[in-house]
Amino acid sequence: MPSHTAPIERIWCAIAPDGAECEVTLQVGMPVEEPDGNWSVLVHLGGLEERPFKIFGTDSWQAAALGMRFVAKRIEDFSELGWKFFWRQGGAAATPEHLGFGAQWI
């Protein structure tokens, strides 16, 4: 998902369990109305997962909120696998809670 299609974006630095470093681009796209009347957003975790995910909601607000929750949950999943996240290379640690949704919201 190119950056210009993602109104919500955050870039972090990550360290994989094997010590490899990479940049992670977390993106939630613009809500789109589906033919059935529901809404969806594309979510991408660039640097962690190649393919985007399509998240659905009953309206644009819910689709965007669920998309952001999905990103937080995936970061939590990667953290449990030993990944470490930082605001920038050599910077302070970043956590799923910094995305606005802790486990209590999911």
Backbone as JSON Lines, residues from 0, in Angstrom:
{"i":0,"aa":"M","n":[0.86,-1.17,0.0],"ca":[0.0,0.0,0.0],"c":[0.91,1.23,0.0]}
{"i":1,"aa":"P","n":[0.93,2.0,-1.07],"ca":[1.75,3.21,-1.09],"c":[1.3,4.2,-0.02]}
{"i":2,"aa":"S","n":[2.23,4.99,0.49],"ca":[1.93,5.93,1.57],"c":[0.81,6.89,1.22]}
{"i":3,"aa":"H","n":[0.69,7.32,-0.04],"ca":[-0.32,8.32,-0.37],"c":[-1.75,7.8,-0.26]}
{"i":4,"aa":"T","n":[-1.93,6.48,-0.13],"ca":[-3.28,5.94,0.04],"c":[-3.59,5.64,1.5]}
{"i":5,"aa":"A","n":[-2.65,5.89,2.38],"ca":[-2.84,5.57,3.8],"c":[-2.92,6.85,4.62]}
{"i":6,"aa":"P","n":[-4.13,7.27,4.99],"ca":[-4.25,8.48,5.8],"c":[-3.71,8.29,7.21]}
{"i":7,"aa":"I","n":[-3.59,7.03,7.65],"ca":[-3.07,6.74,8.99],"c":[-1.8,5.94,8.81]}
{"i":8,"aa":"E","n":[-0.67,6.49,9.28],"ca":[0.61,5.81,9.09],"c":[1.54,6.11,10.26]}
{"i":9,"aa":"R","n":[2.29,5.09,10.66],"ca":[3.32,5.25,11.68],"c":[4.5,4.41,11.25]}
{"i":10,"aa":"I","n":[5.7,4.96,11.4],"ca":[6.92,4.24,11.02],"c":[7.74,4.0,12.28]}
{"i":11,"aa":"W","n":[8.06,2.73,12.5],"ca":[8.89,2.32,13.63],"c":[10.11,1.57,13.12]}
{"i":12,"aa":"C","n":[11.07,1.39,13.99],"ca":[12.22,0.51,13.76],"c":[11.92,-0.78,14.51]}
{"i":13,"aa":"A","n":[12.32,-1.91,13.93],"ca":[12.07,-3.21,14.58],"c":[13.34,-4.03,14.59]}
{"i":14,"aa":"I","n":[13.46,-4.87,15.61],"ca":[14.54,-5.86,15.68],"c":[13.89,-7.22,15.8]}
{"i":15,"aa":"A","n":[14.18,-8.07,14.82],"ca":[13.63,-9.43,14.79],"c":[14.29,-10.29,15.87]}
{"i":16,"aa":"P","n":[13.7,-11.42,16.2],"ca":[14.3,-12.31,17.2],"c":[15.73,-12.74,16.85]}
{"i":17,"aa":"D","n":[16.06,-12.78,15.55],"ca":[17.42,-13.17,15.14],"c":[18.39,-11.99,15.15]}
{"i":18,"aa":"G","n":[17.93,-10.8,15.54],"ca":[18.78,-9.62,15.63],"c":[18.77,-8.73,14.4]}
{"i":19,"aa":"A","n":[18.1,-9.16,13.33],"ca":[18.02,-8.34,12.12],"c":[17.14,-7.12,12.37]}
{"i":20,"aa":"E","n":[17.57,-5.97,11.85],"ca":[16.81,-4.73,12.01],"c":[16.07,-4.41,10.72]}
{"i":21,"aa":"C","n":[14.9,-3.82,10.85],"ca":[14.15,-3.37,9.67],"c":[13.26,-2.2,10.06]}
{"i":22,"aa":"E","n":[12.86,-1.45,9.04],"ca":[11.87,-0.39,9.23],"c":[10.49,-1.0,9.05]}
{"i":23,"aa":"V","n":[9.56,-0.63,9.92],"ca":[8.19,-1.14,9.86],"c":[7.27,0.05,9.6]}
{"i":24,"aa":"T","n":[6.48,-0.06,8.54],"ca":[5.52,0.99,8.2],"c":[4.12,0.45,8.44]}
{"i":25,"aa":"L","n":[3.46,0.98,9.45],"ca":[2.11,0.55,9.82],"c":[1.12,1.5,9.14]}
{"i":26,"aa":"Q","n":[0.2,0.95,8.35],"ca":[-0.72,1.78,7.58],"c":[-2.15,1.28,7.67]}
{"i":27,"aa":"V","n":[-3.08,2.22,7.79],"ca":[-4.51,1.94,7.7],"c":[-5.04,2.86,6.61]}
{"i":28,"aa":"G","n":[-5.64,2.26,5.58],"ca":[-6.11,3.03,4.43],"c":[-7.42,3.76,4.68]}
{"i":29,"aa":"M","n":[-7.82,4.51,3.69],"ca":[-9.07,5.26,3.71],"c":[-10.25,4.3,3.66]}
{"i":30,"aa":"P","n":[-11.27,4.47,4.51],"ca":[-12.45,3.61,4.45],"c":[-13.15,3.7,3.09]}
{"i":31,"aa":"V","n":[-13.61,2.54,2.62],"ca":[-14.29,2.44,1.32],"c":[-15.6,1.7,1.53]}
{"i":32,"aa":"E","n":[-16.68,2.23,0.96],"ca":[-17.96,1.54,1.06],"c":[-17.98,0.36,0.1]}
{"i":33,"aa":"E","n":[-18.39,-0.8,0.61],"ca":[-18.48,-2.03,-0.18],"c":[-19.86,-2.12,-0.83]}
{"i":34,"aa":"P","n":[-20.01,-2.94,-1.87],"ca":[-21.3,-3.08,-2.54],"c":[-22.44,-3.52,-1.61]}
{"i":35,"aa":"D","n":[-22.12,-4.26,-0.55],"ca":[-23.17,-4.73,0.37],"c":[-23.55,-3.7,1.43]}
{"i":36,"aa":"G","n":[-22.93,-2.51,1.38],"ca":[-23.25,-1.47,2.35],"c":[-22.31,-1.4,3.53]}
{"i":37,"aa":"N","n":[-21.51,-2.45,3.76],"ca":[-20.49,-2.4,4.8],"c":[-19.32,-1.56,4.3]}
{"i":38,"aa":"W","n":[-18.37,-1.3,5.2],"ca":[-17.19,-0.51,4.86],"c":[-15.95,-1.34,5.12]}
{"i":39,"aa":"S","n":[-14.85,-0.98,4.45],"ca":[-13.59,-1.7,4.66],"c":[-12.41,-0.73,4.61]}
{"i":40,"aa":"V","n":[-11.31,-1.16,5.22],"ca":[-10.03,-0.46,5.11],"c":[-8.97,-1.51,4.79]}
{"i":41,"aa":"L","n":[-7.95,-1.1,4.04],"ca":[-6.79,-1.95,3.84],"c":[-5.78,-1.61,4.92]}
{"i":42,"aa":"V","n":[-5.2,-2.64,5.52],"ca":[-4.22,-2.49,6.58],"c":[-2.94,-3.17,6.11]}
{"i":43,"aa":"H","n":[-1.81,-2.5,6.3],"ca":[-0.53,-3.08,5.88],"c":[0.5,-2.88,6.97]}
{"i":44,"aa":"L","n":[1.25,-3.93,7.24],"ca":[2.35,-3.88,8.19],"c":[3.64,-4.09,7.4]}
{"i":45,"aa":"G","n":[4.04,-3.06,6.66],"ca":[5.22,-3.14,5.8],"c":[6.47,-3.43,6.61]}
{"i":46,"aa":"G","n":[7.25,-4.39,6.13],"ca":[8.45,-4.82,6.84],"c":[8.21,-6.05,7.68]}
{"i":47,"aa":"L","n":[6.95,-6.34,8.0],"ca":[6.6,-7.51,8.79],"c":[5.81,-8.53,7.97]}
{"i":48,"aa":"E","n":[4.83,-8.05,7.23],"ca":[3.97,-8.92,6.44],"c":[3.83,-8.32,5.04]}
{"i":49,"aa":"E","n":[3.97,-9.16,4.03],"ca":[3.95,-8.66,2.66],"c":[2.58,-8.23,2.19]}
{"i":50,"aa":"R","n":[1.56,-9.01,2.5],"ca":[0.25,-8.72,1.93],"c":[-0.56,-7.82,2.86]}
{"i":51,"aa":"P","n":[-1.38,-6.95,2.28],"ca":[-2.29,-6.15,3.1],"c":[-3.49,-7.0,3.53]}
{"i":52,"aa":"F","n":[-4.15,-6.56,4.57],"ca":[-5.35,-7.21,5.08],"c":[-6.53,-6.26,4.87]}
{"i":53,"aa":"K","n":[-7.69,-6.81,4.56],"ca":[-8.91,-6.01,4.4],"c":[-9.75,-6.22,5.65]}
{"i":54,"aa":"I","n":[-10.03,-5.15,6.36],"ca":[-10.79,-5.19,7.61],"c":[-12.14,-4.5,7.37]}
{"i":55,"aa":"F","n":[-13.21,-5.13,7.84],"ca":[-14.57,-4.65,7.58],"c":[-15.24,-4.09,8.83]}
{"i":56,"aa":"G","n":[-16.13,-3.13,8.62],"ca":[-16.96,-2.58,9.68],"c":[-18.32,-2.21,9.13]}
{"i":57,"aa":"T","n":[-19.26,-1.9,10.02],"ca":[-20.62,-1.56,9.57],"c":[-20.69,-0.14,9.0]}
{"i":58,"aa":"D","n":[-19.72,0.7,9.37],"ca":[-19.62,2.04,8.79],"c":[-18.15,2.42,8.72]}
{"i":59,"aa":"S","n":[-17.85,3.59,8.17],"ca":[-16.46,3.98,7.98],"c":[-15.71,4.13,9.3]}
{"i":60,"aa":"W","n":[-16.39,4.63,10.32],"ca":[-15.77,4.81,11.64],"c":[-15.33,3.47,12.2]}
{"i":61,"aa":"Q","n":[-16.25,2.49,12.2],"ca":[-15.93,1.19,12.75],"c":[-14.83,0.5,11.95]}
{"i":62,"aa":"A","n":[-14.87,0.61,10.63],"ca":[-13.84,-0.02,9.8],"c":[-12.46,0.54,10.14]}
{"i":63,"aa":"A","n":[-12.35,1.87,10.27],"ca":[-11.06,2.49,10.61],"c":[-10.61,2.08,12.01]}
{"i":64,"aa":"A","n":[-11.53,2.09,12.98],"ca":[-11.19,1.71,14.36],"c":[-10.75,0.25,14.43]}
{"i":65,"aa":"L","n":[-11.46,-0.64,13.73],"ca":[-11.08,-2.05,13.74],"c":[-9.75,-2.26,13.02]}
{"i":66,"aa":"G","n":[-9.5,-1.47,11.98],"ca":[-8.21,-1.55,11.29],"c":[-7.06,-1.19,12.22]}
{"i":67,"aa":"M","n":[-7.24,-0.13,13.01],"ca":[-6.19,0.27,13.96],"c":[-6.03,-0.76,15.07]}
{"i":68,"aa":"R","n":[-7.12,-1.33,15.53],"ca":[-7.04,-2.39,16.54],"c":[-6.31,-3.61,15.99]}
{"i":69,"aa":"F","n":[-6.58,-3.93,14.73],"ca":[-5.92,-5.07,14.1],"c":[-4.4,-4.86,14.07]}
{"i":70,"aa":"V","n":[-3.96,-3.65,13.7],"ca":[-2.53,-3.35,13.68],"c":[-1.93,-3.54,15.08]}
{"i":71,"aa":"A","n":[-2.59,-3.0,16.1],"ca":[-2.09,-3.13,17.47],"c":[-1.99,-4.6,17.88]}
{"i":72,"aa":"K","n":[-2.98,-5.39,17.52],"ca":[-2.97,-6.82,17.87],"c":[-1.85,-7.55,17.16]}
{"i":73,"aa":"R","n":[-1.61,-7.24,15.89],"ca":[-0.52,-7.89,15.15],"c":[0.83,-7.51,15.76]}
{"i":74,"aa":"I","n":[1.0,-6.25,16.16],"ca":[2.26,-5.84,16.8],"c":[2.42,-6.59,18.12]}
{"i":75,"aa":"E","n":[1.33,-6.76,18.86],"ca":[1.37,-7.54,20.09],"c":[1.78,-8.98,19.79]}
{"i":76,"aa":"D","n":[1.22,-9.57,18.73],"ca":[1.59,-10.94,18.34],"c":[3.07,-11.04,18.02]}
{"i":77,"aa":"F","n":[3.6,-10.1,17.24],"ca":[5.02,-10.11,16.89],"c":[5.88,-9.92,18.15]}
{"i":78,"aa":"S","n":[5.45,-9.06,19.07],"ca":[6.19,-8.86,20.32],"c":[6.28,-10.15,21.11]}
{"i":79,"aa":"E","n":[5.2,-10.9,21.15],"ca":[5.2,-12.19,21.86],"c":[6.13,-13.2,21.21]}
{"i":80,"aa":"L","n":[6.43,-13.02,19.92],"ca":[7.36,-13.9,19.21],"c":[8.8,-13.44,19.36]}
{"i":81,"aa":"G","n":[9.02,-12.35,20.11],"ca":[10.38,-11.88,20.37],"c":[10.82,-10.65,19.61]}
{"i":82,"aa":"W","n":[9.95,-10.09,18.79],"ca":[10.28,-8.85,18.09],"c":[10.31,-7.7,19.08]}
{"i":83,"aa":"K","n":[11.2,-6.74,18.84],"ca":[11.29,-5.51,19.64],"c":[11.03,-4.33,18.71]}
{"i":84,"aa":"F","n":[10.26,-3.36,19.18],"ca":[9.9,-2.2,18.37],"c":[10.37,-0.92,19.05]}
{"i":85,"aa":"F","n":[10.78,0.05,18.22],"ca":[11.32,1.32,18.71],"c":[10.77,2.46,17.86]}
{"i":86,"aa":"W","n":[10.66,3.64,18.49],"ca":[10.15,4.81,17.77],"c":[11.07,5.19,16.62]}
{"i":87,"aa":"R","n":[12.35,5.01,16.81],"ca":[13.34,5.23,15.75],"c":[14.56,4.39,16.11]}
{"i":88,"aa":"Q","n":[15.46,4.24,15.16],"ca":[16.65,3.43,15.42],"c":[17.42,4.01,16.6]}
{"i":89,"aa":"G","n":[17.67,3.17,17.6],"ca":[18.36,3.6,18.8],"c":[17.5,4.4,19.75]}
{"i":90,"aa":"G","n":[16.21,4.52,19.45],"ca":[15.3,5.33,20.26],"c":[14.59,4.53,21.34]}
{"i":91,"aa":"A","n":[13.59,5.16,21.92],"ca":[12.8,4.54,23.0],"c":[11.96,3.39,22.46]}
{"i":92,"aa":"A","n":[11.71,2.43,23.34],"ca":[10.88,1.28,22.98],"c":[9.46,1.71,22.65]}
{"i":93,"aa":"A","n":[8.85,1.01,21.7],"ca":[7.46,1.24,21.31],"c":[6.67,-0.03,21.58]}
{"i":94,"aa":"T","n":[5.42,0.11,21.98],"ca":[4.59,-1.04,22.34],"c":[3.23,-0.94,21.64]}
{"i":95,"aa":"P","n":[2.45,-2.03,21.64],"ca":[1.11,-1.95,21.06],"c":[0.26,-0.86,21.72]}
{"i":96,"aa":"E","n":[0.47,-0.61,23.0],"ca":[-0.29,0.43,23.7],"c":[-0.03,1.81,23.1]}
{"i":97,"aa":"H","n":[1.16,2.01,22.52],"ca":[1.47,3.29,21.88],"c":[0.64,3.51,20.61]}
{"i":98,"aa":"L","n":[0.0,2.47,20.13],"ca":[-0.87,2.59,18.96],"c":[-2.3,2.97,19.37]}
{"i":99,"aa":"G","n":[-2.53,3.08,20.68],"ca":[-3.83,3.51,21.16],"c":[-4.75,2.4,21.58]}
{"i":100,"aa":"F","n":[-4.32,1.16,21.39],"ca":[-5.16,0.02,21.73],"c":[-4.31,-1.03,22.41]}
{"i":101,"aa":"G","n":[-4.51,-1.25,23.69],"ca":[-3.86,-2.34,24.38],"c":[-4.7,-3.6,24.26]}
{"i":102,"aa":"A","n":[-4.24,-4.66,24.83],"ca":[-4.94,-5.94,24.76],"c":[-6.36,-5.85,25.31]}
{"i":103,"aa":"Q","n":[-6.59,-4.94,26.27],"ca":[-7.93,-4.82,26.86],"c":[-8.96,-4.36,25.84]}
{"i":104,"aa":"W","n":[-8.55,-3.79,24.73],"ca":[-9.47,-3.3,23.7],"c":[-9.77,-4.35,22.65]}
{"i":105,"aa":"I","n":[-9.02,-5.41,22.65],"ca":[-9.12,-6.39,21.55],"c":[-9.9,-7.61,21.98]}
